[in-house]
C-alpha cells in the first residue's frame, strides 16, 4: 500500500497466542518460553518460511503495546473512510 494510495502506510498480518485473563504470570512465562523455543525449531522454521511467515517473539507487554498501536491505526483508517458496519 505504501507504494500506491497511502505513502508510508504499512499493513501486516500477525498472529498471537493469548492466555485467559488473570492467568498467573509464571504460567504465562512458561507458555511464552515454550512457544518461543518451538518457534526456533528447524522443521517449524522451514514450515513458517514456506508460508511466508517470520516468527517474532516478545513479551506480553510488547504484544499489548503492538496491539494497542494496531487498534489505533485501524480505528483511524475506519474513521477516515467513514466505514459503517452493516
Secondary structure, DSSP 8 states (H G I E B T S, - for coil): -TTTTSTT------------TT--HHHHHHHHHHHHHHHT-HHHHHHHHHTT-------HHHHHHHHHHHHHHHHHHHHHTT----
